Amino acid sequence: MLHEHAPKLGVDVVLADSGTVDEVGPLLSVTNQLGGRLELADLSRGDGTPRHDADKLAAALEHVLED
């Protein structure tokens, strides 16, 4: 859907919470279409709320930016 609205948009990386991605295939396909790579990581706080853990997110972003 994003590509339909912004066809010239490209991405380098899509970082997604592995605990919320039920089907990796469709997300991987869209990421590839946009020219990026998919990175899955455990980003959840783990307390049942739909919020990221700041330390996990920071570590994941550091990993993405190092590559």
Wavefront OBJ file of the C-alpha trace (Angstrom):
o trace
v 0.000 0.000 0.000
v 2.812 2.440 0.808
v 4.383 1.811 -2.594
v 1.070 2.683 -4.290
v 1.044 6.104 -2.628
v 4.755 6.806 -2.995
v 6.064 4.773 -5.957
v 9.473 6.463 -5.911
v 10.015 5.733 -2.236
v 12.877 3.393 -1.470
v 13.993 2.024 1.862
v 17.252 0.629 3.139
v 15.921 -1.339 6.096
v 12.582 -2.321 7.554
v 12.935 -3.055 11.271
v 10.001 -4.995 12.665
v 9.169 -6.548 16.018
v 9.437 -10.295 15.542
v 6.652 -10.824 18.049
v 4.123 -8.922 15.975
v 4.900 -10.239 12.492
v 2.649 -13.231 11.900
v 3.636 -13.815 8.279
v 7.176 -12.860 7.301
v 6.700 -13.610 3.598
v 4.474 -10.671 2.654
v 6.565 -8.202 4.644
v 9.765 -9.559 3.117
v 8.259 -9.281 -0.364
v 7.278 -5.636 0.095
v 10.635 -4.826 1.655
v 12.409 -6.355 -1.329
v 10.176 -4.443 -3.752
v 11.215 -1.218 -2.036
v 14.892 -2.170 -2.341
v 15.541 -2.809 1.329
v 16.320 -5.609 3.695
v 14.135 -6.930 6.484
v 15.452 -7.052 10.035
v 13.358 -8.811 12.659
v 14.157 -8.371 16.332
v 12.467 -8.816 19.684
v 11.544 -5.215 20.442
v 8.681 -5.724 22.870
v 8.668 -4.613 26.482
v 7.303 -8.042 27.271
v 4.727 -6.734 29.720
v 1.696 -7.258 27.501
v 1.523 -3.650 26.344
v 2.031 -2.782 22.681
v 5.168 -0.761 23.400
v 8.818 -1.145 22.495
v 11.529 -1.708 25.051
v 13.877 1.264 24.685
v 17.041 -0.784 25.266
v 16.010 -3.505 22.798
v 15.076 -0.911 20.203
v 18.366 0.926 20.688
v 20.335 -2.310 20.284
v 18.393 -3.229 17.138
v 18.923 0.213 15.637
v 22.610 0.066 16.466
v 22.838 -3.288 14.675
v 20.985 -1.916 11.636
v 23.151 1.206 11.452
v 26.388 -0.789 11.748
v 25.590 -2.926 8.694
l 1 2 3 4 5 6 7 8 9 10 11 12 13 14 15 16 17 18 19 20 21 22 23 24 25 26 27 28 29 30 31 32 33 34 35 36 37 38 39 40 41 42 43 44 45 46 47 48 49 50 51 52 53 54 55 56 57 58 59 60 61 62 63 64 65 66 67
